[in-house]
């Protein structure tokens, strides 16, 4: 993080357009402080999209790892068994 990537809230508010141009030009986030503490982070839409995509990939990978652990521990059943149980509960006949 560079010092030009940190702005006090009052400075950010006074130079809003300039701050946003800086974020767009550099692609780096801008940290906004209030009372000397981080208060907000300004990102370009592209940077936000990349972070959101990375977070989704991480969540998906964690879900897959949990699923594999469940399968290894015997905490699962075949999809066919689950569908048959749902059909039976709803009173629907399934084709074999």
TANORJO-V369647 format. One record per helix or strand. SS is the DSSP state (A for helix, B for strand). FROM is the first residue (numbers start at 1). LEN is the number of residues. If there is no record, write none. Layout:
BEGIN
{{SS/FROM/LEN} {SS/FROM/LEN}}
END
This chain:
BEGIN
{{A/3/3} {B/6/3} {A/9/6} {A/16/11} {B/30/5} {B/37/6} {A/45/28} {A/79/12}}
END
